[in-house]
Amino acid sequence: MRLTRDDMRGKAQTVLGLVDPATLGPTLMHEHLIWNITHPAKREQVSGGPDHGQYWDLLNSHVADLRNTTQKDRAVAARATKEMVDAGGKTVVELTIGGLEPDPEGLAQVARETGAHIVMGCGHYVHSYQDPANHDRSIDSFAKEMIDQVQLGAWGTDVRAGIVGEIGCEWPWTDLEKRVLAGAVIAQQETGASLTIHPARHEDHPWMLVEFLREHGADLSRTIIDHIDRTIFDDDRLFRLADAGVILEWDLFGQENTYYAHSDIDMPNDGMRLRTIRRAIDRGHLDQIVISHDICHTIQFSEWGGHGYAHIQKKVLPHMRKRGWDEAEIEAIMVGNPRRLLTFI
């Protein structure tokens, strides 16, 4: 049965159905629980489990191993999610979408087993991961698909998405990705859901997104620019984005090393992330900030020695308090802002 805009207005949608947004609690706005981020050209390779002796190389992606980039085990996902719940978290926004082998029914199983709210994304990841059949599709075709994923069910199931995205972009930004994003804006307009976007790994691309979104009539106050911590490194670009009204997402918490395999940057650590967020807050942008871990490698799970989904609850929030952040600020970032964004309008 298709849900209507009126059915959804004022509610949040998890993989188990509509809920009162007041029940969402502390929320991680960008994660993956069940995924395959292995490049499609390499998915036929066969291997066993990760080698503990390769921890550092796997952590820094110096060793490309599909065992590290593929996580299809629902029981593993449930154990990792339960750690977050036990540490005081409540909701996970899970953004494994088209091209990354989403498992909606698996997410529903994890939610039932752990008591976590799981909000699923929809749409398509970057060009190089998309089904070749997408190359000739129209904007309206993508829009209809995403609207259906929110209102009817996604990827052959009756499990519905609660947010649009993470819509993927590469550099150079491709025409296919622009058509998907234009369709996602229509889905945002038609469903009342928020939109979350994976920007290309180029410091000017987030602003290109803002210009595109304005041209297509997106609600910037309900549009999240992901991965700020690997994309924007100067306050001029950061504050220009903030002044445009988009939501700024620092979603690589727990990645504490300089080395980043996907572009030539010096990755900030958590302390640096918090100092940048503090500058944005001091400039009046508290209501535009959300955070997460974007876990998408098995080596990041705590059972393999990684930080896991409980890291923000266990380490980051205590560190914020130690550095003088007040509880109202933490509440806004962890509860208030996510609740507002996950509530259908």
Rosetta silent file (secondary structure, phi, psi, omega in degrees, C-alpha in Angstrom):
SEQUENCE: MRLTRDDMRGKAQTVLGLVDPATLGPTLMHEHLIWNITHPAKREQVSGGPDHGQYWDLLNSHVADLRNTTQKDRAVAARATKEMVDAGGKTVVELTIGGLEPDPEGLAQVARETGAHIVMGCGHYVHSYQDPANHDRSIDSFAKEMIDQVQLGAWGTDVRAGIVGEIGCEWPWTDLEKRVLAGAVIAQQETGASLTIHPARHEDHPWMLVEFLREHGADLSRTIIDHIDRTIFDDDRLFRLADAGVILEWDLFGQENTYYAHSDIDMPNDGMRLRTIRRAIDRGHLDQIVISHDICHTIQFSEWGGHGYAHIQKKVLPHMRKRGWDEAEIEAIMVGNPRRLLTFI
SCORE:     score description
SCORE:     0.000 S_00000001
   1 L     0.000  132.436  178.332    0.000    0.000    0.000 S_00000001
   2 L   -77.116  129.060  171.753    1.314    3.428   -0.936 S_00000001
   3 L   -80.063  144.062  178.288    1.627    5.876    1.935 S_00000001
   4 L   -94.268  167.922  175.938    0.478    9.401    1.165 S_00000001
   5 H   -57.797  -39.798  179.749    2.170   12.668    2.040 S_00000001
   6 H   -68.067  -35.329  177.076   -0.487   13.181    4.715 S_00000001
   7 H   -59.291  -36.104 -169.731    0.170    9.703    6.161 S_00000001
   8 H   -95.732  -22.937 -174.771    3.832   10.564    6.627 S_00000001
   9 L   -57.615  131.110  178.045    3.750   14.243    7.593 S_00000001
  10 L    84.147    1.389 -179.454    5.001   14.833   11.122 S_00000001
  11 L  -120.633  164.459  168.561    6.426   11.320   11.457 S_00000001
  12 E  -107.005  154.164 -178.798    9.764    9.611   10.880 S_00000001
  13 E  -119.883  117.781  175.947    9.999    6.404    8.869 S_00000001
  14 E  -102.586  175.630  179.055   12.160    3.502    9.984 S_00000001
  15 L   -67.674  -12.189  175.934   12.586    0.115    8.339 S_00000001
  16 L  -102.505    1.985  176.721    9.881   -1.161   10.699 S_00000001
  17 E   126.341 -174.283 -179.680    7.425    1.603    9.854 S_00000001
  18 E   -72.617  142.670  179.237    6.377    5.098   10.858 S_00000001
  19 E  -138.668  161.282  172.465    7.335    6.322   14.339 S_00000001
  20 L   -70.131  123.074 -179.200    6.949    9.385   16.490 S_00000001
  21 H   -56.821  -23.530  179.069   10.118   11.477   15.888 S_00000001
  22 H   -64.180  -17.761 -178.631   10.308   12.098   19.635 S_00000001
  23 H   -90.068   -2.777 -173.517   11.387    8.464   20.045 S_00000001
  24 L   -68.205  -38.944  177.361   14.442    8.725   17.757 S_00000001
  25 L    65.102 -159.516 -179.965   16.873    9.849   20.463 S_00000001
  26 L   -59.753  129.468 -167.799   20.626   10.124   19.814 S_00000001
  27 E  -128.812  133.292  169.484   21.123    9.571   16.101 S_00000001
  28 E   -94.600  119.956 -168.497   24.004    8.664   13.797 S_00000001
  29 E   -89.940   -1.842 -177.764   23.144   10.358   10.509 S_00000001
  30 E  -158.615   97.532  179.290   25.397    8.443    8.104 S_00000001
  31 E  -140.967  170.603  170.963   26.306    4.780    8.485 S_00000001
  32 L  -133.496  128.921  178.961   26.374    1.455    6.652 S_00000001
  33 L  -105.317  -40.069  179.083   25.408   -1.770    8.421 S_00000001
  34 L  -133.104  122.266 -169.422   25.140   -4.190    5.497 S_00000001
  35 E  -159.277  168.601  164.699   26.989   -3.228    2.340 S_00000001
  36 E  -143.146   97.252  177.633   29.282   -3.966   -0.558 S_00000001
  37 L   -95.095    5.926  172.577   31.502   -0.980   -1.394 S_00000001
  38 L   -58.945  136.291  179.170   33.879   -3.170   -3.392 S_00000001
  39 L   -58.366  138.718 -176.559   34.188   -1.702   -6.878 S_00000001
  40 H   -53.051  -31.637 -178.613   31.869   -3.647   -9.209 S_00000001
  41 H   -69.543  -14.954 -175.357   34.809   -4.697  -11.381 S_00000001
  42 H  -112.602    6.302 -171.901   36.399   -6.516   -8.424 S_00000001
  43 L   -75.215  -11.895 -179.693   33.382   -8.233   -6.863 S_00000001
  44 L   -88.529   -4.844  178.044   34.053  -11.643   -8.386 S_00000001
  45 L   -67.225  154.781 -177.775   37.323  -12.094   -6.516 S_00000001
  46 L  -122.658  134.835  176.157   37.340  -14.725   -3.765 S_00000001
  47 L  -158.071  172.221 -178.390   39.044  -14.498   -0.379 S_00000001
  48 L   -91.652 -132.668 -179.809   38.606  -15.467    3.261 S_00000001
  49 L  -101.391  159.607 -179.744   38.470  -13.207    6.317 S_00000001
  50 L   -56.652  147.793  179.516   40.657  -10.186    7.122 S_00000001
  51 L   -94.975  120.053 -179.604   44.114  -10.868    8.570 S_00000001
  52 H   -55.837  -30.293 -179.928   44.689   -9.183   11.937 S_00000001
  53 H   -68.554  -12.278  177.614   48.327   -8.720   10.927 S_00000001
  54 H  -101.151   16.222 -171.440   47.195   -6.377    8.148 S_00000001
  55 H   -51.816  -51.423 -174.795   45.206   -4.118   10.465 S_00000001
  56 H   -65.219  -43.491 -179.517   47.096   -0.885    9.766 S_00000001
  57 H   -67.016  -38.119  176.001   47.254   -1.379    6.009 S_00000001
  58 H   -67.204  -40.682 -179.332   43.584   -2.306    5.859 S_00000001
  59 H   -59.928  -36.881 -177.360   42.652    0.636    8.061 S_00000001
  60 L   -97.807    8.376 -179.529   44.400    3.044    5.681 S_00000001
  61 L    58.919   26.433  173.122   43.244    1.235    2.524 S_00000001
  62 L   -76.277  -20.606  173.251   46.852    0.517    1.586 S_00000001
  63 L  -114.607  119.180  177.690   45.687   -3.055    1.058 S_00000001
  64 L   -89.011  115.832 -174.906   42.649   -3.429   -1.187 S_00000001
  65 L  -142.599  120.348 -176.863   40.752   -6.458    0.048 S_00000001
  66 H   -63.684  -19.044  175.393   37.109   -7.203   -0.688 S_00000001
  67 H   -65.304  -24.799  179.299   36.863   -8.871    2.728 S_00000001
  68 H   -88.489  -22.161 -174.375   37.254   -5.367    4.138 S_00000001
  69 H  -108.058    6.859  179.329   34.815   -3.716    1.744 S_00000001
  70 E  -128.360  128.091  179.580   31.996   -6.273    1.874 S_00000001
  71 E  -141.905   97.075 -176.187   29.724   -6.850    4.890 S_00000001
  72 L  -113.228    4.977 -173.798   26.642   -8.944    4.191 S_00000001
  73 L   -88.119  112.873 -178.242   26.315  -10.754    7.529 S_00000001
  74 H   -65.573  -34.530  179.843   23.150   -9.690    9.346 S_00000001
  75 H   -66.334  -40.637  176.439   24.349  -11.171   12.649 S_00000001
  76 H   -61.804  -44.323  178.673   27.565   -9.116   12.506 S_00000001
  77 H   -60.967  -40.004 -179.872   25.506   -6.001   11.781 S_00000001
  78 H   -66.532  -42.627  178.742   23.235   -6.740   14.733 S_00000001
  79 H   -61.938  -43.525 -178.068   26.137   -7.210   17.148 S_00000001
  80 H   -67.730  -37.943  178.795   27.740   -3.967   16.020 S_00000001
  81 H   -68.620  -38.583  179.616   24.465   -2.041   16.224 S_00000001
  82 H   -61.070  -32.713  176.256   23.715   -3.408   19.702 S_00000001
  83 H   -59.784  -41.638  177.892   26.994   -1.875   20.910 S_00000001
  84 H   -63.440  -45.067 -179.983   25.667    1.548   19.913 S_00000001
  85 H   -62.025  -45.076 -179.220   22.357    0.930   21.674 S_00000001
  86 H   -63.465  -26.523 -179.564   24.111   -0.285   24.834 S_00000001
  87 L   -86.762   -3.717  176.963   26.256    2.879   24.824 S_00000001
  88 L   114.115   -1.701  175.857   23.194    5.155   24.739 S_00000001
  89 L   -80.139  165.181 -178.160   22.508    5.565   21.019 S_00000001
  90 L  -135.297  -39.104 -172.041   19.104    4.912   19.522 S_00000001
  91 E  -125.662  140.237  174.561   18.877    5.612   15.772 S_00000001
  92 E  -122.794  127.605  170.238   21.079    4.801   12.771 S_00000001
  93 E   -91.351  114.601 -172.462   20.578    6.335    9.338 S_00000001
  94 E  -105.578  116.485 -168.256   21.724    3.554    6.983 S_00000001
  95 L  -112.938   34.833  172.965   22.694    4.803    3.528 S_00000001
  96 L   -80.871  110.503 -170.028   23.542    1.663    1.578 S_00000001
  97 L  -123.951 -163.555 -177.354   21.741    2.408   -1.688 S_00000001
  98 E   -56.335  127.485 -175.526   21.742    1.449   -5.365 S_00000001
  99 L   102.052  -16.901 -177.782   25.173    0.198   -6.419 S_00000001
 100 L  -114.364   10.544  177.152   26.145   -0.866   -2.883 S_00000001
 101 L    61.266   63.527  179.118   23.869   -3.930   -2.638 S_00000001
 102 L   -64.572  152.991 -179.599   21.273   -2.760   -0.100 S_00000001
 103 L  -133.614   77.626 -177.299   19.488   -5.326    2.090 S_00000001
 104 H   -56.679  -42.599 -178.713   16.245   -3.741    3.370 S_00000001
 105 H   -68.847  -31.789  174.187   14.961   -6.943    4.972 S_00000001
 106 H   -64.247  -40.514  177.607   18.329   -7.430    6.663 S_00000001
 107 H   -64.510  -39.251  177.337   18.067   -3.957    8.158 S_00000001
 108 H   -62.471  -39.670  177.983   14.570   -4.767    9.413 S_00000001
 109 H   -63.352  -44.001  178.978   15.942   -7.916   11.059 S_00000001
 110 H   -61.833  -41.941  179.392   18.742   -5.920   12.740 S_00000001
 111 H   -61.925  -44.383  179.857   16.214   -3.375   14.009 S_00000001
 112 H   -64.135  -39.115 -175.623   13.993   -6.080   15.499 S_00000001
 113 H   -76.277  -25.890 -172.563   16.926   -7.842   17.169 S_00000001
 114 H  -109.364  -18.595 -174.799   18.584   -4.742   18.667 S_00000001
 115 L    81.278    2.234  177.763   15.765   -2.305   19.411 S_00000001
 116 L   -77.345  146.339  164.773   17.506    0.363   17.317 S_00000001
 117 E   -80.120  130.085  175.562   15.580    2.620   14.988 S_00000001
 118 E  -122.302  121.111  177.893   17.086    2.226   11.513 S_00000001
 119 E  -104.395  121.850 -174.269   16.221    4.786    8.859 S_00000001
 120 E   -95.873  142.749  174.145   17.069    3.582    5.354 S_00000001
 121 L   -87.626 -179.721  178.649   18.203    5.719    2.427 S_00000001
 122 E  -155.121  170.595 -177.261   17.323    5.359   -1.256 S_00000001
 123 L   104.305 -151.462 -173.965   18.528    6.355   -4.710 S_00000001
 124 E  -135.297  146.022  178.395   21.882    5.630   -6.332 S_00000001
 125 L   -79.915 -162.810 -170.910   25.564    5.922   -5.448 S_00000001
 126 L   -66.129  162.094 -174.575   28.303    7.292   -7.737 S_00000001
 127 H   -49.220  -49.278 -171.994   28.411    6.774  -11.515 S_00000001
 128 H   -68.458  -12.692  177.913   31.026    4.007  -11.536 S_00000001
 129 H  -100.167   -8.299 -172.754   28.904    1.870   -9.173 S_00000001
 130 L   -79.742  152.942  174.402   25.585    2.260  -10.971 S_00000001
 131 L   -59.606  130.778  177.774   23.827   -0.352  -13.033 S_00000001
 132 H   -53.416  -26.242  178.994   24.604    0.274  -16.732 S_00000001
 133 H   -63.516  -19.448  179.138   20.839    0.254  -17.306 S_00000001
 134 H   -72.692  -20.362 -169.373   20.719    3.617  -15.513 S_00000001
 135 H   -61.450  -28.916 -177.870   22.751    5.381  -18.196 S_00000001
 136 H  -104.618    9.485 -177.855   19.765    6.011  -20.481 S_00000001
 137 L   -81.351  155.144 -178.354   17.205    6.757  -17.773 S_00000001
 138 L   -92.809  166.624  174.758   15.465   10.113  -17.407 S_00000001
 139 H   -57.254  -46.395 -177.888   15.210   12.465  -14.440 S_00000001
 140 H   -63.150  -33.624  177.689   11.526   11.565  -14.064 S_00000001
 141 H   -64.380  -44.947  177.911   12.384    7.866  -14.030 S_00000001
 142 H   -65.574  -41.330  179.506   14.811    8.329  -11.156 S_00000001
 143 H   -59.708  -46.993 -179.721   12.351   10.583   -9.320 S_00000001
 144 H   -60.882  -42.161  179.820    9.551    8.021   -9.579 S_00000001
 145 H   -58.617  -46.933 -177.342   11.856    5.263   -8.340 S_00000001
 146 H   -70.716  -37.348  175.085   12.865    7.224   -5.246 S_00000001
 147 H   -60.605  -44.726  177.819    9.324    8.365   -4.485 S_00000001
 148 H   -62.470  -37.957 -179.463    8.216    4.735   -4.667 S_00000001
 149 H   -64.520  -29.813  176.891   11.105    3.692   -2.394 S_00000001
 150 H   -81.980  -41.391 -170.285    9.828    6.127    0.243 S_00000001
 151 H   -96.701  -24.406 -176.550    6.097    5.533   -0.147 S_00000001
 152 L  -114.637  -51.574 -176.436    5.835    1.884   -1.269 S_00000001
 153 L   155.523  158.268 -170.520    9.049   -0.051   -0.585 S_00000001
 154 L  -118.988  141.920  171.729   12.591   -0.363   -1.849 S_00000001
 155 L    52.319   50.508  173.748   14.522   -2.921   -3.904 S_00000001
 156 L    77.069   13.892  179.127   11.741   -5.467   -4.257 S_00000001
 157 L  -124.956  175.143  174.057   10.594   -5.335   -0.637 S_00000001
 158 L   -98.708   14.071  175.616    7.910   -3.519    1.343 S_00000001
 159 L   -82.469  124.944 -172.574   10.572   -1.879    3.538 S_00000001
 160 L  -100.881  148.238  175.228   10.379    1.870    2.977 S_00000001
 161 L   -78.440  153.002  178.593   13.117    4.504    2.974 S_00000001
 162 L  -117.673    3.158  178.153   13.020    7.418    5.412 S_00000001
 163 L  -156.842  152.285  178.516   15.496    9.734    3.678 S_00000001
 164 E   -96.909  122.903 -179.990   16.594   10.329    0.075 S_00000001
 165 E   120.433 -179.101   16.062   20.262    9.512   -0.557 S_00000001
 166 E   -83.944  112.145 -179.150   23.177    9.355   -0.106 S_00000001
 167 E   -70.164  124.866 -169.148   23.066   10.506   -3.723 S_00000001
 168 E   -91.675  142.810  176.695   26.556    9.888   -5.106 S_00000001
 169 L  -137.034  137.779  175.325   28.810   12.260   -7.039 S_00000001
 170 L  -111.584  174.143  174.164   32.293   11.754   -8.459 S_00000001
 171 L  -119.747  124.487   -1.002   34.848   14.190   -9.895 S_00000001
 172 L   -68.287  150.422 -179.441   34.391   15.160  -12.646 S_00000001
 173 L   -69.442  127.630 -171.939   30.672   15.285  -11.934 S_00000001
 174 L   -97.130  160.893  178.469   28.843   13.248  -14.562 S_00000001
 175 H   -62.624  -38.831  177.481   25.604   13.843  -16.435 S_00000001
 176 H   -59.163  -46.738 -179.827   24.189   10.592  -15.026 S_00000001
 177 H   -62.859  -36.304  178.080   24.843   11.744  -11.466 S_00000001
 178 H   -66.559  -38.401  177.654   23.208   15.096  -12.206 S_00000001
 179 H   -66.322  -40.383  176.993   20.093   13.338  -13.509 S_00000001
 180 H   -62.223  -44.500 -178.849   19.927   11.173  -10.393 S_00000001
 181 H   -66.032  -40.753  176.655   20.301   14.238   -8.173 S_00000001
 182 H   -60.466  -39.908  175.317   17.653   16.157  -10.098 S_00000001
 183 H   -64.659  -36.568  178.981   15.347   13.198   -9.575 S_00000001
 184 H   -65.732  -36.318  176.759   16.239   13.162   -5.888 S_00000001
 185 H   -63.172  -43.119  176.533   15.230   16.818   -5.569 S_00000001
 186 H   -60.259  -42.056  178.368   11.830   15.969   -7.056 S_00000001
 187 H   -62.603  -39.722  175.514   11.555   13.096   -4.562 S_00000001
 188 H   -59.577  -45.759 -177.758   12.390   15.505   -1.733 S_00000001
 189 H   -65.734  -38.575 -173.389    9.686   17.885   -2.944 S_00000001
 190 H   -82.475  -29.718 -174.829    7.049   15.175   -3.431 S_00000001
 191 H  -101.171  -23.220 -173.964    7.588   13.122   -0.270 S_00000001
 192 L    82.571    9.860  176.934    8.659   15.704    2.322 S_00000001
 193 L   -81.844  160.213  170.331   11.792   13.686    3.114 S_00000001
 194 L   -79.268  164.186 -178.170   15.229   15.187    3.628 S_00000001
 195 E  -123.084  133.076  179.027   17.953   14.729    1.027 S_00000001
 196 E  -126.214  136.192 -168.034   21.545   13.674    1.782 S_00000001
 197 E  -128.408  130.881  172.380   24.359   13.951   -0.786 S_00000001
 198 E   -87.338  103.908 -178.053   27.794   12.349   -1.139 S_00000001
 199 L   -75.330  158.891  172.695   29.827   15.170   -2.760 S_00000001
 200 L   -63.278  157.890 -179.414   32.707   14.571   -5.122 S_00000001
 201 L   -82.822   68.245  178.557   36.170   14.604   -3.572 S_00000001
 202 L  -151.382  132.482 -171.525   36.908   18.172   -4.643 S_00000001
 203 L   -63.559  -20.699  179.714   36.754   21.230   -2.420 S_00000001
 204 L   -92.443   -9.781 -175.684   34.643   23.225   -4.905 S_00000001
 205 H   -67.573  -38.690  177.572   32.033   20.549   -5.525 S_00000001
 206 H   -55.288  -37.489  178.642   29.847   21.257   -2.471 S_00000001
 207 H   -71.508  -35.252  173.675   29.276   24.797   -3.752 S_00000001
 208 H   -59.689  -37.730  176.059   28.505   23.442   -7.216 S_00000001
 209 H   -62.153  -44.806  179.785   25.895   21.301   -5.496 S_00000001
 210 H   -57.785  -45.641 -179.724   24.363   24.349   -3.821 S_00000001
 211 H   -63.088  -42.251  177.898   24.041   26.120   -7.167 S_00000001
 212 H   -63.085  -45.057 -178.332   22.500   23.021   -8.770 S_00000001
 213 H   -64.224  -41.160  176.522   20.102   22.526   -5.875 S_00000001
 214 H   -61.146  -44.670 -178.605   18.958   26.145   -5.986 S_00000001
 215 H   -60.790  -33.112 -176.453   18.359   25.886   -9.736 S_00000001
 216 L   -97.741    4.212  172.624   16.214   22.785   -9.240 S_00000001
 217 L    80.951   26.015  178.037   14.202   24.112   -6.297 S_00000001
 218 L   -70.145  154.472  172.199   15.566   21.960   -3.480 S_00000001
 219 L   -86.645  100.609 -175.042   14.876   22.804    0.150 S_00000001
 220 H   -65.276  -28.490 -179.470   18.415   23.620    1.262 S_00000001
 221 H   -70.608  -11.887  177.820   17.415   23.611    4.934 S_00000001
 222 H  -122.882   28.732  177.671   16.581   19.907    4.515 S_00000001
 223 E  -122.201  124.674 -175.000   19.571   19.021    2.333 S_00000001
 224 E  -104.028  128.071  172.057   22.660   17.488    3.941 S_00000001
 225 E   -96.326  113.137 -174.581   26.130   17.806    2.425 S_00000001
 226 L   -79.313  168.456  167.231   27.994   14.720    3.611 S_00000001
 227 L    55.914   38.354  176.934   31.703   14.168    4.264 S_00000001
 228 H   -56.480  -35.240 -172.632   32.618   17.760    5.109 S_00000001
 229 H   -71.378  -13.738  174.839   35.677   16.438    6.949 S_00000001
 230 H  -112.555    7.697 -172.841   37.301   15.031    3.765 S_00000001
 231 L  -123.376  -42.144 -174.207   36.151   17.805    1.433 S_00000001
 232 L  -112.174  126.752 -174.771   36.312   21.275    2.997 S_00000001
 233 L  -127.920    8.372  177.699   39.525   22.508    4.638 S_00000001
 234 L  -137.506  148.263 -174.909   39.167   26.297    4.834 S_00000001
 235 H   -67.467  -29.928  179.479   36.715   28.496    6.690 S_00000001
 236 H   -60.267  -49.737  178.775   35.824   30.608    3.642 S_00000001
 237 H   -66.165  -40.799 -178.835   34.353   27.630    1.814 S_00000001
 238 H   -61.533  -48.948 -175.882   32.838   26.225    5.005 S_00000001
 239 H   -71.422  -30.088  175.267   31.090   29.436    6.017 S_00000001
 240 H   -63.609  -43.577  175.918   29.867   30.082    2.472 S_00000001
 241 H   -61.280  -47.397 -178.815   28.175   26.700    2.542 S_00000001
 242 H   -59.923  -42.069 -179.736   26.761   27.347    5.996 S_00000001
 243 H   -65.835  -24.320  176.711   25.398   30.724    4.931 S_00000001
 244 H   -70.797  -19.260  175.229   23.618   29.015    2.019 S_00000001
 245 L   100.102    1.489  178.815   21.556   27.148    4.622 S_00000001
 246 L   -74.473  163.879  175.528   22.498   23.530    3.905 S_00000001
 247 E   -86.610  135.895 -177.264   23.139   20.997    6.655 S_00000001
 248 E  -105.628  123.432 -175.918   26.834   20.245    7.265 S_00000001
 249 E  -116.496  115.343  169.629   27.713   16.660    8.103 S_00000001
 250 E   -94.488  105.982 -167.778   31.018   15.639    9.679 S_00000001
 251 L  -126.099   23.172  178.140   30.636   11.890    9.314 S_00000001
 252 L  -118.004   29.184  177.285   34.101   10.362    9.531 S_00000001
 253 L   -59.535  138.137 -176.442   34.465   10.389   13.322 S_00000001
 254 L   100.539  -17.751  174.022   36.776    7.620   14.443 S_00000001
 255 L   -86.408   98.357 -167.874   39.112    8.011   11.486 S_00000001
 256 L  -101.745    8.658 -176.278   42.047    9.253   13.486 S_00000001
 257 L  -114.719  154.572 -178.271   44.853    9.009   10.936 S_00000001
 258 L   -65.756  -32.893 -164.300   46.164   11.458    8.339 S_00000001
 259 L   -80.997  128.716 -177.531   46.251    8.993    5.475 S_00000001
 260 L  -132.924  120.834 -170.048   43.293    8.874    3.074 S_00000001
 261 L   -75.016  -19.530 -166.742   43.405    6.569    0.091 S_00000001
 262 L   -96.437  -12.426  174.539   40.826    8.274   -2.092 S_00000001
 263 L  -161.811  165.454 -173.767   42.265   11.775   -2.559 S_00000001
 264 L   -86.513   79.215  179.291   45.368   13.801   -1.747 S_00000001
 265 L  -133.491  166.863  167.012   44.365   15.292    1.602 S_00000001
 266 L  -102.632  107.116 -177.648   45.454   15.229    5.220 S_00000001
 267 L   -66.270  129.683  176.218   42.489   13.668    7.005 S_00000001
 268 L   -71.365  157.196  171.897   41.644   15.505   10.250 S_00000001
 269 L   -94.627 -178.999 -175.208   41.293   13.617   13.512 S_00000001
 270 H   -61.718  -39.389  178.617   38.343   13.908   15.890 S_00000001
 271 H   -60.981  -41.218  177.878   39.847   16.804   17.829 S_00000001
 272 H   -67.251  -39.440  176.193   40.311   18.762   14.614 S_00000001
 273 H   -58.252  -47.220 -177.497   36.757   17.938   13.527 S_00000001
 274 H   -65.068  -35.907  178.321   35.393   19.268   16.807 S_00000001
 275 H   -66.530  -38.046  177.296   37.418   22.472   16.569 S_00000001
 276 H   -67.525  -43.140  177.382   36.045   23.129   13.081 S_00000001
 277 H   -61.515  -39.125  178.767   32.501   22.414   14.228 S_00000001
 278 H   -60.177  -40.348  178.569   33.038   24.773   17.160 S_00000001
 279 H   -63.634  -38.585  177.826   33.957   27.589   14.757 S_00000001
 280 H   -66.628  -40.467  178.472   30.747   26.961   12.822 S_00000001
 281 H   -64.027  -44.736 -178.556   28.701   26.972   16.042 S_00000001
 282 H   -63.552  -19.627  177.816   30.305   30.181   17.244 S_00000001
 283 L   -92.352    0.485  174.194   29.241   31.752   13.952 S_00000001
 284 L   101.307   19.496 -173.666   25.607   30.775   14.576 S_00000001
 285 L  -110.654   25.909 -177.784   25.254   27.483   12.680 S_00000001
 286 H   -55.588  -39.587 -175.609   24.456   25.037   15.492 S_00000001
 287 H   -73.795   -0.273 -177.426   21.153   24.013   13.899 S_00000001
 288 H  -112.006   17.095 -172.292   22.963   22.973   10.689 S_00000001
 289 E  -119.947  131.205  169.748   25.337   20.356   12.129 S_00000001
 290 E  -135.585  160.436 -176.546   25.069   16.566   12.313 S_00000001
 291 E  -138.430  162.945  178.765   27.741   13.916   12.876 S_00000001
 292 L  -171.694 -170.401 -179.337   28.408   10.216   12.305 S_00000001
 293 L  -112.587  -25.307 -173.963   31.118    7.613   11.510 S_00000001
 294 L    51.373   48.844  177.565   30.293    6.410    7.951 S_00000001
 295 L   -67.953  124.001  179.605   31.547    2.917    8.816 S_00000001
 296 L  -150.475   22.646  172.507   31.882    0.958    5.577 S_00000001
 297 L  -134.908  136.640 -176.745   34.926   -1.269    6.148 S_00000001
 298 H   -63.016  -26.730 -179.132   34.857   -4.358    8.329 S_00000001
 299 H   -65.691  -16.427  178.824   38.163   -3.342    9.923 S_00000001
 300 H   -83.371  -12.167  177.069   36.261   -0.448   11.544 S_00000001
 301 L   -68.772  144.750 -177.693   34.046   -2.831   13.542 S_00000001
 302 H   -63.821  -31.737 -178.982   35.028   -3.091   17.186 S_00000001
 303 H   -69.696  -11.281  172.909   35.248   -6.895   16.998 S_00000001
 304 H  -107.627   11.247  177.894   38.121   -6.394   14.535 S_00000001
 305 L    95.023    3.098  179.397   39.775   -3.725   16.696 S_00000001
 306 L   -86.046 -175.473 -174.479   38.092   -0.699   15.111 S_00000001
 307 L   -79.421  -32.809  175.606   36.151    2.118   16.737 S_00000001
 308 L    74.984  173.061 -175.662   32.657    0.799   15.953 S_00000001
 309 L   -73.375  -11.757  179.096   29.271    2.514   15.998 S_00000001
 310 L   -89.578   -1.169 -172.975   29.505    3.303   19.729 S_00000001
 311 H   -57.395  -45.655 -178.721   32.585    5.509   19.281 S_00000001
 312 H   -62.197  -44.558  178.792   30.732    8.822   19.310 S_00000001
 313 H   -64.817  -41.921 -173.304   28.805    7.862   22.446 S_00000001
 314 H   -80.959  -35.480 -170.987   31.826    6.395   24.225 S_00000001
 315 H  -117.806  -46.715 -171.633   34.597    8.773   23.197 S_00000001
 316 H   -71.857  -48.248 -178.655   33.477   11.837   21.247 S_00000001
 317 H   -63.275  -43.837  173.885   30.678   13.096   23.493 S_00000001
 318 H   -59.368  -36.863  178.907   32.775   12.786   26.692 S_00000001
 319 H   -66.811  -37.802  176.854   35.590   14.628   24.911 S_00000001
 320 H   -61.208  -44.593  179.228   33.182   17.399   23.922 S_00000001
 321 H   -64.215  -39.552  178.696   32.112   17.786   27.534 S_00000001
 322 H   -63.229  -29.613 -179.430   35.732   17.816   28.667 S_00000001
 323 L   -91.421    8.585  171.771   36.393   20.637   26.203 S_00000001
 324 L    94.410    8.837  175.310   33.536   22.746   27.567 S_00000001
 325 L   -68.065  141.281  179.887   30.682   21.975   25.180 S_00000001
 326 L   -92.944  163.480 -173.513   27.345   22.422   26.896 S_00000001
 327 H   -65.156  -29.976  178.799   24.569   19.856   26.955 S_00000001
 328 H   -65.891  -36.934  177.380   22.250   21.959   24.785 S_00000001
 329 H   -66.674  -45.500  178.977   24.829   21.920   21.985 S_00000001
 330 H   -63.292  -41.754  178.703   25.330   18.171   22.227 S_00000001
 331 H   -61.168  -41.120  179.688   21.570   17.619   22.339 S_00000001
 332 H   -62.750  -45.466 -175.735   21.092   19.717   19.189 S_00000001
 333 H   -71.026  -40.299 -173.948   23.737   17.818   17.224 S_00000001
 334 H   -90.564  -27.764 -172.551   22.807   14.328   18.390 S_00000001
 335 H  -123.758  -57.481 -171.501   19.030   14.584   18.877 S_00000001
 336 H   -64.760  -50.744 -179.060   17.360   17.835   17.832 S_00000001
 337 H   -64.568  -48.246  176.274   18.859   18.360   14.386 S_00000001
 338 H   -59.049  -41.487 -179.956   18.497   14.695   13.310 S_00000001
 339 H   -59.895  -44.857  179.271   14.932   14.587   14.618 S_00000001
 340 H   -61.767  -43.231 -177.196   13.994   17.671   12.593 S_00000001
 341 H   -71.635  -29.161 -178.092   15.621   16.302    9.433 S_00000001
 342 H   -91.087   -2.233  176.185   14.061   12.851    9.758 S_00000001
 343 L   -87.810  123.274  178.291   10.552   14.227   10.325 S_00000001
 344 L   -67.984  141.362 -179.861    8.519   14.300    7.114 S_00000001
 345 L  -113.011    0.000    0.000    7.014   17.681    6.279 S_00000001
